[in-house]
Amino acid sequence: MPIRSFLVTQVTLSHQLPFLRALVKVLKMKHRILGALAAVVATCLIPSVLVAGIFSGVVKSVSSSRISVQGKSSKVNKSFRLPRSVKVSLDGKTSNVRRLKAGQQVTIFTSSSGLVTRIRATSDSAPTPKPSPKTTPNPEPKPPKTTNTTPSSPSPRTNSNRTGSSQSEWSQFRGPNRDNISTERGLLKSWSNNGPRLAWTARGMGKGYSTVSMANGMLYTMGLLGSREVVVAIQADNGQIAWTKEYASGRGKLNVGDGPRSTPAIVDGKVYTLGGHGDLICLNAESGDILWQKNILQEFQGSNIGWGISESVLVDGNKVICTPGGSRGTMVALDKDSGSLIWRSQVPGNHKASYSSPIIANVGGVKQYVTFTSSAVIGVRASDGEPLWGNASSANGTANCSAPLFFRDTVFSASGYGTGGTLLSLRSSNSRTQAQQVYHTDDMKNHHGGMVVVDGYLYGSNDPGVMTCIELRSGRIAWQNRSVGKGAVTFADGHIYLRSEQGPIALIEANPSAYREKGRFRQPNQSGDKTWAHPVIAGGKLFLRDHDVLLAYDVKQ
């Protein structure tokens, strides 16, 4: 196309008459100048589509002006020019380019123009978090209302079933082991009347009860922006949104609050999420690009439940585990790289999807996935999906929400609506597992805030809102206290973080001898809805999601 025709077709005539008169003069100039001008005009008329970016990987080479990094997931080498203004942190401390070297793990942050603004690096000698300390008091608490017998095995202490996530991060729902235990150390032992220092506040998450997961210095959550369901990535150190990706639109409203309920899982540079209407998505953690997606309710002929799908998927090895509760699969295992079916388990009985999330249990050499369906707690063999066992004593007919807990060949599960909790003892032989009920207690009617076990004692909120500590092996009550009311719990560095659904957050010593509160505060900018998103402690911070707002508090000593 002649250059004159190109320019004219790119400009709206009715608005650009002065511009055209100038072009007539320019066309009389030398061809060399005209060609250069055409290139400039074309650039102005066809804007570039550049967005801020994040790239994580291993340093291959570095100089004062340029760094080459091999991507974690793509294994592609990228080279970046380093401006003098670039900010560098090494092992969480302010540093400079001179201290970067080959072999270090880095995350590169770029502006919308492609300029490197910040580098976060981890040295080879970065410290490994140590396990949380254990408490040892052995009180003589009052007996609860229990039935059946007590196990002869020793008290469970910690869950050794790993799910592939880094122990220093919080890359899935309920933490590294899906047991509500953070590995953070050196945290505050008490709070002032105003609570810990608020580090930053982020907005732009939309509506929803999804909490956050953290990996490689990034936070991931889900929300509803207008009619769009989205996944959001946030920089953990300052709260800036790195990317927002829509995965569904116009799905309709859910009962009791709009927006997704599930929490993302981050594994091997990929983010796995499950929307409130059954949309399962795998995204690139760096860019937010969708790698594959499907609707598990449609594919496995399930139906949505009253308050929307709330399960947070489990990623174990090459499998994504979820529970569509359909006629073509109660629980299914999908290939994490493609979404293709590995196996589907059809558990006998009317097991629809529920609001709980699966965990891993290893019993006598039999690895299994344990979850709470609409009608019972079930165990499914991990290798092929074969149903192994089920128990309905802790299930109610309305909503089973809290995920089960596995400790030393026992499973504890509980629900609200007047039901309570049950401890099961598991025994395996010949690749099969049997479950025997140890006791049922009315003193742990845990609705949806979850529970945690520390040194053989279980802590959780008992409806209608009494913080309760019981000895797990026997069911005996150690203590009860109304605290800040009904809420969600997480353990970190010797303390229980209890977030009330009404807003206040309490710090409670994880000690079965007595209830000892070490501080409480109320978050600012509260939405007015129930604060159901679970608290997360990772990277020295306490993260609290309340619909569109995400707050980060410094809890390091």
C-alpha positions in Angstrom: 0.0 0.0 0.0 1.4 3.5 -0.9 2.4 5.5 2.2 -0.2 8.2 1.6 -3.0 5.6 1.5 -1.7 4.0 4.7 -1.8 7.2 6.6 -5.2 8.4 5.4 -6.8 5.0 6.3 -5.5 5.2 9.8 -6.8 8.6 10.7 -10.5 9.7 11.2 -10.9 12.5 8.7 -13.6 14.4 10.5 -11.3 14.9 13.5 -7.9 15.2 11.9 -8.1 18.1 9.3 -5.2 20.1 10.7 -3.2 16.8 10.8 -3.9 16.2 7.1 -2.9 19.7 6.0 0.4 19.1 7.8 0.8 15.8 5.9 0.5 17.5 2.6 3.5 19.6 3.4 5.4 16.7 4.6 4.7 14.7 1.4 6.7 17.3 -0.5 9.8 16.5 1.5 12.4 13.9 0.7 11.3 10.3 0.6 13.7 9.4 3.4 12.1 11.9 5.9 8.6 10.8 4.8 9.3 7.1 5.5 10.5 8.0 9.0 7.4 10.1 9.7 5.1 7.3 8.5 6.7 4.9 11.0 6.2 7.4 13.8 2.5 8.1 12.9 1.8 4.3 12.6 3.2 3.9 16.1 1.0 6.5 17.5 -2.1 5.3 15.8 -1.6 1.6 16.7 -0.9 1.6 20.5 1.0 -1.2 22.1 -0.7 -3.5 24.5 1.8 -3.9 27.3 1.0 -5.0 30.8 3.0 -5.4 34.0 4.7 -8.7 34.2 6.2 -11.2 36.6 8.9 -13.8 35.7 10.3 -16.3 38.2 13.2 -18.6 37.7 16.9 -19.3 38.3 19.6 -16.8 37.5 21.8 -18.0 34.6 24.1 -14.9 34.4 24.1 -11.3 35.8 26.0 -8.1 35.3 25.5 -4.6 36.4 23.3 -3.8 33.5 21.6 -7.1 32.5 20.3 -10.4 34.0 19.4 -13.7 32.3 16.9 -16.0 34.0 15.6 -19.4 33.1 11.9 -19.7 33.8 10.6 -22.2 36.5 7.8 -23.7 34.4 8.7 -22.8 30.8 12.5 -23.4 31.1 12.9 -20.6 28.6 15.7 -18.1 29.1 14.8 -14.5 29.3 17.2 -11.5 29.4 16.3 -8.3 31.2 18.0 -4.9 31.1 18.6 -3.6 34.6 18.1 0.2 35.2 20.0 1.9 37.9 16.7 2.5 39.8 15.9 -1.3 40.2 15.1 -2.4 43.7 16.7 -5.6 44.9 15.8 -7.8 48.0 17.8 -10.9 49.0 16.4 -13.3 51.5 13.8 -10.7 52.5 16.4 -7.9 53.1 17.2 -4.8 51.0 20.2 -5.5 48.7 21.7 -4.6 45.4 22.5 -6.0 41.9 26.1 -6.8 42.9 24.9 -9.5 45.3 23.0 -11.4 42.7 24.7 -14.5 41.3 24.0 -17.5 39.1 21.9 -20.2 40.7 19.8 -18.0 42.9 16.0 -18.2 42.7 14.6 -14.8 41.6 11.3 -13.2 40.8 11.5 -10.3 38.3 8.8 -7.6 38.4 8.4 -5.3 35.3 6.3 -2.2 34.7 3.7 -1.9 31.9 6.5 -0.6 29.7 8.7 -3.7 30.2 11.1 -1.9 32.6 12.4 -4.0 35.5 11.3 -2.3 38.7 12.1 -4.9 41.3 13.9 -8.2 41.9 13.3 -10.6 44.8 16.1 -13.1 45.2 16.7 -16.1 47.5 20.3 -17.2 48.2 21.5 -20.8 48.4 21.9 -20.4 52.1 18.4 -19.1 52.8 17.3 -20.4 56.2 14.8 -23.2 56.4 11.9 -22.7 58.8 12.0 -25.0 61.8 8.9 -26.8 63.0 6.6 -25.1 65.5 7.3 -25.7 69.2 5.1 -28.1 71.1 3.2 -27.6 74.3 3.3 -30.2 77.0 0.8 -29.5 79.8 -1.3 -32.5 80.7 -4.4 -31.3 82.6 -7.3 -33.2 84.1 -10.2 -31.6 82.3 -13.9 -32.4 82.8 -15.3 -35.3 80.8 -17.5 -34.5 77.7 -20.6 -36.1 76.4 -19.0 -39.0 74.5 -19.9 -42.5 73.4 -17.9 -45.6 72.5 -14.3 -46.4 73.4 -10.9 -44.7 73.5 -8.0 -45.7 71.3 -4.9 -47.3 72.8 -2.5 -45.6 70.4 -0.6 -42.5 71.5 -1.9 -39.0 71.0 -1.4 -37.7 67.4 1.0 -34.8 67.2 1.5 -33.5 63.6 0.5 -34.5 60.1 3.4 -35.9 58.1 1.5 -36.2 54.8 3.0 -33.7 52.4 1.2 -32.4 49.4 4.1 -31.0 47.4 4.0 -27.4 48.7 6.9 -25.6 50.3 6.8 -25.7 54.1 7.8 -22.0 54.3 4.8 -20.9 52.2 1.0 -21.3 52.3 0.4 -22.5 48.7 -3.0 -24.1 49.3 -6.1 -24.0 51.5 -5.3 -24.6 55.2 -1.5 -24.4 54.7 1.4 -26.7 53.6 -0.2 -29.9 55.0 -3.9 -28.8 54.8 -4.1 -28.9 58.6 -4.3 -25.2 59.5 -0.7 -25.1 60.8 1.8 -22.5 59.7 5.5 -23.2 60.0 6.3 -19.5 60.7 8.6 -18.8 63.7 9.7 -15.7 65.6 6.2 -14.2 65.7 4.7 -11.8 68.2 3.8 -13.4 71.5 1.2 -10.7 72.4 -0.6 -7.8 70.7 -1.2 -4.3 71.8 -4.8 -3.0 72.1 -4.6 -1.9 68.5 -3.3 -5.2 67.3 -0.2 -5.8 65.1 1.0 -3.1 62.7 -1.0 -2.9 59.5 1.5 -3.2 56.7 -0.8 -2.6 53.7 -4.3 -2.7 52.5 -5.2 -3.9 49.0 -8.5 -3.5 47.1 -9.8 -5.0 43.9 -10.5 -8.6 44.9 -14.3 -8.3 44.4 -16.9 -10.2 46.4 -16.2 -13.6 47.7 -15.1 -15.7 50.7 -12.0 -17.2 49.1 -8.9 -16.7 51.3 -5.4 -16.3 50.0 -2.6 -18.8 49.1 1.0 -17.7 48.9 3.9 -18.9 46.8 7.1 -17.3 45.4 6.2 -13.9 47.0 2.8 -13.8 45.4 -0.7 -14.1 46.8 -3.6 -15.6 44.9 -7.3 -15.4 45.6 -10.7 -15.4 43.8 -13.5 -12.9 43.5 -16.6 -11.6 41.7 -16.1 -8.2 39.9 -19.6 -7.2 38.7 -20.7 -10.4 36.8 -17.2 -11.6 36.1 -15.6 -14.4 38.2 -11.8 -13.8 38.4 -8.6 -15.0 39.8 -6.3 -12.3 41.3 -2.6 -12.3 41.9 -1.2 -9.8 44.4 2.4 -8.9 45.4 2.8 -10.1 48.9 5.2 -7.4 50.0 3.2 -4.3 49.0 -0.3 -5.4 48.0 -0.1 -4.3 44.4 -2.3 -6.4 42.0 0.0 -8.1 39.5 -2.8 -9.5 37.3 -6.5 -10.3 37.2 -7.9 -13.1 35.0 -11.6 -13.6 34.2 -12.6 -17.3 33.9 -16.4 -17.1 33.8 -19.1 -14.5 33.4 -22.9 -14.3 34.0 -23.1 -17.5 36.1 -25.8 -16.1 38.3 -25.9 -15.4 42.1 -25.2 -17.8 44.9 -27.1 -18.0 48.1 -25.8 -16.1 51.2 -23.3 -13.8 49.5 -21.9 -13.6 46.0 -18.5 -14.7 44.8 -16.3 -17.8 44.9 -15.7 -19.7 48.1 -12.7 -21.8 47.2 -9.0 -21.0 47.7 -6.4 -21.5 45.0 -3.6 -24.1 45.1 -0.2 -23.3 43.6 2.0 -26.1 42.4 5.0 -26.0 39.9 4.2 -22.5 38.5 0.5 -23.2 38.0 -2.6 -22.0 39.9 -5.6 -24.3 40.3 -9.0 -22.9 41.2 -12.6 -24.0 41.5 -15.4 -21.5 41.1 -18.7 -21.5 42.9 -20.5 -22.9 39.9 -18.1 -25.8 39.3 -15.6 -24.1 36.9 -12.1 -25.8 37.4 -9.3 -23.7 36.0 -5.5 -24.1 35.6 -3.6 -20.9 35.1 0.1 -19.9 34.6 1.1 -18.4 37.9 3.4 -15.8 36.3 1.1 -14.4 33.6 -2.4 -15.5 34.6 -2.9 -17.2 31.2 -5.5 -20.0 31.3 -3.8 -23.4 30.5 -7.0 -25.5 30.7 -10.4 -25.4 32.2 -13.6 -27.5 32.5 -16.8 -27.5 34.5 -16.8 -30.5 36.8 -20.6 -30.4 37.4 -21.3 -30.6 33.7 -18.7 -33.2 32.9 -19.5 -35.6 35.8 -23.2 -34.9 35.9 -23.4 -33.3 39.3 -25.6 -30.5 40.5 -24.7 -27.3 42.4 -25.4 -27.2 46.1 -27.4 -24.6 48.1 -24.6 -22.1 48.8 -22.4 -22.9 45.9 -19.3 -25.2 45.3 -16.9 -24.4 48.1 -14.3 -27.1 47.8 -10.6 -26.1 47.4 -9.0 -28.7 45.1 -6.1 -30.9 46.3 -3.0 -31.2 44.0 -1.1 -34.4 44.8 1.7 -35.4 42.4 0.3 -35.4 38.9 -3.3 -35.5 40.1 -5.9 -32.8 40.8 -8.5 -34.2 43.3 -12.0 -32.8 43.5 -15.5 -33.9 44.4 -18.2 -33.2 41.8 -20.6 -35.6 43.5 -22.2 -36.5 40.3 -23.7 -39.7 38.7 -20.4 -40.0 36.7 -18.1 -39.5 39.7 -18.3 -38.8 43.4 -14.6 -38.0 43.5 -12.3 -37.7 40.5 -8.6 -37.4 39.8 -7.5 -35.3 36.8 -4.1 -34.9 35.2 -2.7 -31.6 36.5 -1.1 -30.7 33.2 -4.0 -31.3 30.9 -7.2 -31.8 32.9 -7.8 -35.2 31.4 -9.4 -37.9 33.5 -7.1 -40.3 35.4 -9.8 -42.1 37.5 -13.2 -41.5 38.9 -14.6 -43.0 42.1 -18.3 -43.8 42.4 -18.9 -44.2 46.1 -22.0 -46.2 47.1 -24.8 -44.1 48.5 -26.1 -40.6 47.7 -22.9 -38.6 48.0 -23.4 -35.2 46.5 -20.8 -32.4 46.6 -20.5 -30.6 49.9 -18.6 -27.6 51.2 -15.6 -29.4 52.6 -12.1 -30.0 51.0 -10.1 -33.3 50.6 -7.0 -34.2 52.6 -4.3 -37.0 52.3 -4.1 -39.9 54.7 -1.4 -42.6 54.7 -2.5 -45.6 56.8 -0.5 -48.8 56.9 1.0 -48.2 53.4 -2.4 -47.3 51.9 -2.5 -43.8 50.6 -6.0 -42.4 50.4 -8.0 -39.2 49.9 -10.4 -38.3 52.7 -13.2 -35.8 52.3 -16.6 -34.8 53.8 -19.4 -35.3 51.2 -23.1 -34.2 51.6 -23.8 -37.4 53.6 -20.6 -38.9 55.2 -16.8 -38.7 55.6 -15.3 -41.1 53.0 -11.9 -42.5 52.2 -10.9 -43.3 48.6 -7.7 -45.1 47.5 -5.3 -42.7 45.9 -3.9 -45.1 43.3 -7.2 -46.0 41.6 -10.1 -44.3 43.3 -11.4 -47.4 44.9 -13.9 -46.6 47.8 -12.4 -47.8 51.1 -14.7 -46.7 53.9 -17.3 -44.2 55.1 -18.9 -42.9 58.3 -21.9 -40.7 58.6 -22.0 -40.0 62.4 -20.6 -36.4 62.1 -22.7 -35.5 59.0 -25.8 -33.4 59.1 -28.5 -33.0 56.4 -27.8 -29.3 55.7 -24.1 -28.5 55.1 -20.9 -30.3 56.0 -18.3 -27.6 55.8 -15.1 -28.2 57.8 -12.4 -30.4 56.3 -11.5 -33.6 58.3 -8.2 -33.8 60.2 -5.8 -36.8 59.9 -3.4 -37.7 62.7 -1.6 -41.0 63.4 -4.1 -43.3 61.8 -7.1 -41.4 63.1 -9.5 -39.0 61.4 -11.6 -36.4 63.2 -14.5 -34.7 61.5 -17.2 -32.4 62.8 -20.2 -30.3 61.5 -22.7 -27.8 62.9 -26.5 -27.8 63.0 -26.4 -29.6 66.3 -24.4 -32.6 65.1 -20.9 -32.5 66.7 -17.7 -34.5 65.9 -16.4 -38.0 65.6 -13.0 -39.6 65.9 -12.4 -42.7 63.7 -9.5 -45.1 64.0 -8.2 -46.4 60.7 -6.5 -49.8 60.1 -5.1 -51.1 56.7 -4.3 -54.5 55.3 -4.1 -56.0 51.8 -4.5 -52.5 50.2 -7.8 -52.0 52.1 -8.6 -49.8 55.0 -11.3 -50.1 57.7 -12.7 -47.3 59.9 -13.9 -47.9 63.4 -15.6 -45.2 65.4 -13.8 -44.3 68.6 -16.2 -41.7 70.0 -18.7 -39.0 69.1 -18.8 -35.7 71.0 -21.4 -33.0 71.2 -18.7 -30.5 72.3 -17.3 -29.8 68.9 -20.1 -28.7 66.6 -17.8 -27.0 64.2 -19.7 -25.3 61.5 -17.2 -23.9 58.9 -14.2 -22.3 60.7 -12.1 -25.4 60.8 -10.1 -27.0 63.6 -6.4 -27.6 64.4 -4.5 -30.2 66.4 -1.5 -29.2 68.4 0.4 -31.7 70.6 -2.6 -34.1 70.7 -5.2 -31.4 71.6 -7.8 -30.2 69.2 -8.9 -26.5 69.1 -11.9 -25.2 67.3 -15.1 -23.2 67.6 -18.1 -25.1 69.0 -21.5 -23.8 68.0 -23.0 -21.3 68.8 -19.5 -19.8 69.3 -17.5 -21.2 72.1 -13.8 -21.7 71.6 -13.1 -25.2 72.8 -10.0 -27.4 73.5 -10.4 -31.1 73.8 -8.0 -34.0 74.1 -8.2 -35.7 70.7 -7.6 -39.3 71.8 -10.3 -39.3 74.5 -12.6 -36.4 73.7 -12.2 -34.9 77.2 -12.8 -31.1 77.4 -9.7 -29.2 78.5 -11.3 -25.8 78.5 -14.0 -23.7 76.9 -14.2 -19.9 76.4 -16.5 -17.6 74.5 -13.5 -15.6 73.3 -14.4 -13.5 70.2 -17.2 -15.8 69.2 -17.7 -18.2 66.3 -14.9 -18.2 63.9 -12.0 -19.7 61.9 -8.7 -20.9 63.4 -5.1 -21.2 62.3 -2.0 -22.2 64.4 1.4 -20.5 64.2 4.4 -20.4 66.6 2.6 -21.6 69.7 -0.6 -19.6 69.3 -4.1 -20.0 67.8 -5.3 -17.1 65.6 -9.1 -17.0 65.9 -11.0 -14.8 63.4 -14.5 -14.2 64.5 -17.2 -14.2 61.7 -18.2 -10.8 63.3 -14.8 -9.3 62.7 -12.6 -9.4 65.8 -9.4 -11.4 65.7 -7.9 -13.0 68.9 -4.4 -14.4 69.7 -4.7 -17.4 72.0 -1.9 -19.4 73.5 -2.1 -23.1 72.3 -2.1 -24.5 75.9 -4.6 -27.1 77.1 -4.2 -26.1 80.7 -6.2 -22.9 80.4 -7.6 -20.3 78.0 -5.0 -17.6 77.7 -5.7 -14.7 75.4 -2.7 -12.6 74.3 -4.5 -9.9 72.5 -7.4 -9.0 70.2 -8.2 -6.3 67.6 -10.9 -5.5 65.1 -10.0 -4.9 61.4 -10.7 -1.6 59.7 -12.7 -1.3 56.6 -15.0 -4.1 57.5 -17.5 -5.0 54.8 -20.5 -5.6 57.1 -20.8 -9.2 55.9 -19.7 -12.2 57.8 -15.9 -12.5 57.7 -15.7 -16.2 56.8 -12.3 -16.2 54.9 -9.8 -18.1 57.1 -6.8 -16.2 58.5 -3.4 -17.0 56.8 0.0 -16.6 58.5 2.9 -16.7 56.0 6.0 -14.6 55.2 5.9 -12.9 58.6 2.4 -11.5 58.0 -1.2 -12.2 58.9 -3.5 -11.9 55.9 -7.2 -11.2 56.3 -9.5 -11.2 53.3 -12.9 -9.4 53.6 -14.5 -9.4 50.2 -12.9 -6.6 48.1 -10.4 -5.8 50.9 -7.2 -7.7 51.7 -5.2 -6.6 54.8 -1.7 -7.6 55.7 -0.4 -7.3 59.3 3.3 -7.5 60.4 3.4 -10.3 63.1 7.2 -10.8 63.2 8.9 -10.0 66.4 
